[in-house]
Amino acid sequence: MSGVTVSIDPHVHSDDSYDGHEPVELILEHASEIGLDAVVITDHDVIGESKRAAEIADEYGLIGIPGVEVSTAHGHLLAIGVERMPPRRKPYAETVAWIHEHGGVAIVPHPFQRSRHGVRQRNIPVPDDAGDSAARAGDGVAIGDGAGGVDEVDAVEVFNAWLFTGYRNRRARRFAADHDYPGVAASDAHHLEYVGRAYTDVEIADRDSVTAVTADDVLDAIRDGTTTVDGRRAPIRMAAKHYVGAAGRKTGYYAATGASRGAAAAARGAADLVSTVRVAVAQGAHRAARVLSWVT
């Protein structure tokens, strides 16, 4: 069999997050429409809607993968592929070990950005921690049972679409390269129009079509490092289509479902359809500036 490539946005928030805004049905519909093969709902410290999204993902032609963004004692951590909520406020390395014990992959989101609860570099378990664990015992860092005595993370988010300058992303890329960790890209979307703004292509071996790919296949491929960061080079003109399409989709969704917010939400969506044109222009200029930051 030949391999296939699946496109996944592994870091998206729904309205189950305290800071999210969209229902999972709308996120799944939008992800399918813009060409993603999977989207992982990673709400803050809750997993219910993510599990439900994974269960209904195939109705939208998507691969269902549950996940959560857990608050550890040292910063946020993505637990992808788990069915239960990891313990909160535990040491980073201890949480990584828990995720592995429950069959998931541990991904470092927006590393080093403390304003968004990114983990400090010294709290990410790496192989040389084994010889340094005693010195760091007072920091609350637990050493796991992985290779070299450390239960390491599986990947690092080397491109987060919510970072406004390239510095943090470049630092994350350097850290991942220094420790030979796979890199992933994610939108970290809290609004529909940002879903898929950055995403990860994952190479899946021994599958002849995307429809044959399972969640376990994606998790194994991330562990194996067959990932490519994408989404950065989308033409600026695509921004307008992306945002306007999202606004129209939100209007249609609330009108069709007759949700409790129905009339008001539909009216807001119609207004968004106009206002996001202005947003798209601003975001286009912003994206151009960011592209320049990536190459300088």
C-alpha positions in Angstrom: 0.0 0.0 0.0 1.1 3.6 -0.6 0.8 6.2 2.1 -1.5 9.2 2.4 -1.3 12.7 3.8 -3.9 14.0 6.2 -4.3 17.6 7.2 -5.1 18.2 10.9 -5.6 21.3 13.1 -4.7 19.8 16.5 -5.5 22.8 18.7 -9.0 24.3 18.5 -11.4 25.6 21.2 -15.2 25.2 21.2 -17.8 27.0 23.3 -17.1 24.4 26.1 -13.9 26.4 26.8 -14.3 29.5 29.0 -12.8 31.5 26.2 -14.3 29.6 23.2 -17.2 30.7 21.0 -18.4 28.1 18.6 -20.4 24.8 18.9 -18.5 21.7 17.8 -20.9 21.0 15.0 -20.1 24.3 13.4 -16.4 23.8 13.8 -16.6 20.3 12.2 -18.6 21.6 9.3 -16.2 24.5 8.7 -13.1 22.2 9.0 -14.6 19.9 6.4 -15.5 22.8 4.1 -12.0 24.2 4.1 -10.3 20.9 3.4 -9.1 19.6 6.7 -9.2 15.9 7.4 -9.3 16.2 11.2 -9.7 18.9 13.9 -9.0 18.2 17.5 -11.1 20.1 20.0 -8.8 21.0 22.9 -10.9 23.0 25.3 -9.3 24.2 28.6 -9.5 21.6 31.3 -12.8 20.0 30.0 -13.1 17.2 27.6 -16.8 16.5 27.2 -17.4 18.4 23.9 -14.2 17.1 22.4 -15.3 13.5 23.0 -18.6 14.3 21.4 -16.9 16.0 18.4 -14.8 12.9 17.9 -17.8 10.7 18.0 -19.7 12.6 15.3 -16.7 13.6 13.2 -17.3 10.9 10.6 -20.7 12.6 9.8 -18.6 15.5 8.4 -16.1 13.2 6.6 -13.4 13.9 9.3 -11.3 11.7 11.5 -12.4 11.8 15.1 -9.7 12.5 17.6 -10.5 13.7 21.2 -8.2 16.0 23.2 -7.9 18.6 25.8 -5.6 21.5 26.8 -4.7 20.8 30.4 -3.4 23.3 32.9 -0.4 21.8 34.6 1.7 23.2 37.4 4.1 24.6 34.9 1.9 25.7 31.9 -0.5 24.4 29.3 -0.1 20.9 27.7 -2.1 19.4 24.8 -3.3 15.8 25.5 -4.3 14.4 22.1 -6.1 11.1 21.8 -7.1 10.6 25.4 -10.7 9.8 26.6 -10.4 11.1 30.1 -9.5 14.4 31.6 -5.8 14.4 32.9 -5.3 15.6 36.5 -4.9 19.4 36.7 -2.1 21.3 38.3 0.3 18.4 38.3 4.0 18.8 37.3 4.5 18.9 33.6 6.5 15.7 33.3 4.0 13.9 35.5 1.2 15.0 33.2 3.2 13.8 30.2 3.5 10.4 31.8 -0.2 10.3 32.5 -1.0 11.1 28.9 1.2 8.3 27.7 -0.3 5.8 30.1 -3.7 6.6 28.7 -2.7 6.1 25.1 -2.4 9.8 24.0 0.3 12.0 22.7 1.7 15.0 24.6 2.3 18.2 22.6 3.7 21.4 24.0 1.5 24.4 22.9 2.8 27.9 22.4 5.9 27.1 24.4 7.7 29.8 26.4 5.0 32.4 26.0 4.2 33.0 29.7 1.4 35.5 29.0 -0.6 32.6 27.6 0.6 30.0 30.1 3.2 28.5 27.9 5.7 26.3 29.7 9.2 27.5 30.5 11.9 25.6 28.7 13.4 24.3 32.0 10.1 22.5 32.8 9.9 20.5 29.6 11.2 17.0 30.3 14.2 16.2 28.0 16.7 13.4 28.1 19.4 15.3 30.1 16.8 15.7 32.9 17.8 12.2 34.2 21.1 13.4 35.4 19.7 16.7 36.7 16.6 15.5 38.5 18.0 15.8 42.0 19.0 19.5 41.4 15.5 20.2 40.1 13.5 18.3 42.7 12.5 21.5 44.4 10.9 22.7 41.2 8.3 19.9 41.3 9.5 18.2 38.1 8.8 14.5 38.1 11.0 12.2 36.0 9.2 9.5 34.1 10.2 6.1 32.8 10.8 6.9 29.1 14.0 6.5 27.2 17.0 7.9 29.1 14.9 7.9 32.3 12.6 10.7 31.0 9.0 10.5 29.8 9.4 13.0 27.0 6.8 15.0 25.1 5.9 13.7 21.7 5.9 16.9 19.7 6.2 20.7 20.0 3.9 23.3 18.5 6.4 25.1 16.4 3.9 27.3 14.7 0.9 28.8 16.6 -1.3 31.1 14.5 -2.1 33.3 17.4 1.4 34.5 18.0 1.7 38.0 16.5 5.4 37.9 15.9 7.7 35.2 14.6 10.1 35.2 17.6 8.2 32.7 19.8 7.6 30.3 16.9 11.2 30.5 15.8 12.3 29.8 19.4 9.9 26.8 19.5 11.4 25.5 16.2 14.9 25.8 17.5 14.0 23.9 20.7 12.2 21.1 18.7 15.2 20.8 16.4 17.7 20.7 19.3 15.9 17.9 20.9 14.7 16.1 17.7 11.0 16.5 18.5 8.4 16.5 15.7 6.9 19.9 15.0 3.3 20.7 14.5 1.3 23.7 13.5 -2.1 24.7 14.9 -4.5 27.5 14.7 -5.3 27.7 18.5 -8.6 29.0 17.2 -11.2 30.4 19.6 -13.4 31.8 16.7 -14.6 29.9 13.7 -12.8 32.0 11.1 -9.4 31.1 12.6 -9.9 27.3 12.4 -7.3 25.9 9.9 -5.3 29.1 9.7 -2.4 26.9 10.6 -2.4 23.1 10.4 -0.2 20.1 10.2 0.2 17.6 7.4 0.8 14.1 8.7 2.1 11.3 6.5 0.3 8.0 7.2 2.1 4.9 5.9 0.3 1.7 4.7 -3.0 3.4 3.9 -4.4 3.9 0.4 -7.0 6.6 1.2 -7.8 9.2 3.9 -11.0 7.3 4.7 -9.0 4.3 5.8 -7.0 6.4 8.3 -7.9 6.0 12.0 -7.2 8.2 15.0 -4.6 5.7 16.2 -2.8 6.0 12.8 -2.6 9.8 13.3 -1.3 9.5 16.8 1.4 6.9 15.7 2.5 9.2 12.9 2.9 12.2 15.2 5.0 10.0 17.5 7.1 8.9 14.5 7.6 12.5 13.5 6.1 12.3 10.0 4.7 15.8 10.3 5.0 18.9 8.1 4.1 22.4 9.2 1.6 24.1 6.8 -0.8 27.0 6.5 1.9 29.7 6.6 2.2 30.2 2.9 -1.5 30.6 2.1 -1.9 33.5 -0.4 -3.1 36.7 1.3 -6.1 36.8 -0.9 -7.3 33.6 0.8 -7.8 35.5 4.0 -10.9 37.2 2.8 -12.5 34.0 1.5 -11.7 32.3 4.8 -13.2 34.9 7.1 -16.2 35.7 4.9 -17.0 32.0 4.4 -16.9 31.5 8.2 -19.3 34.4 8.8 -21.7 33.1 6.3 -21.5 29.5 7.7 -22.2 30.8 11.2 -25.3 32.7 10.0 -26.6 29.6 8.1 -25.9 27.3 11.1 -27.8 29.3 13.6 -30.7 30.0 11.2 -31.0 26.2 10.4 -30.7 24.9 14.0 -32.9 27.4 15.6 -30.7 27.5 18.6 -31.7 29.4 21.7 -29.5 32.2 20.5 -31.0 31.7 17.0 -32.4 35.1 16.0 -29.8 37.2 17.8 -27.0 34.9 16.6 -28.2 35.0 13.0 -28.4 38.8 13.1 -24.9 38.9 14.6 -23.7 36.6 11.9 -25.1 38.8 9.2 -23.3 41.8 10.6 -20.2 39.7 10.8 -20.4 39.0 7.1 -19.9 42.7 6.5 -17.4 43.4 9.3 -15.2 40.5 8.5 -14.5 41.9 5.1 -12.7 44.7 6.9 -11.1 42.2 9.2 -9.8 40.2 6.3 -8.1 43.3 4.8 -6.4 44.0 8.1 -5.5 40.4 8.6 -4.1 40.3 5.1 -1.7 43.1 5.9 -0.9 41.4 9.2 -0.2 38.1 7.5 2.1 39.8 5.0 4.1 41.3 7.9 4.2 37.9 9.5 5.5 36.2 6.3 8.3 38.7 6.3 9.1 37.9 9.9 9.4 34.2 9.0 12.0 34.8 6.3 14.1 37.3 8.2 
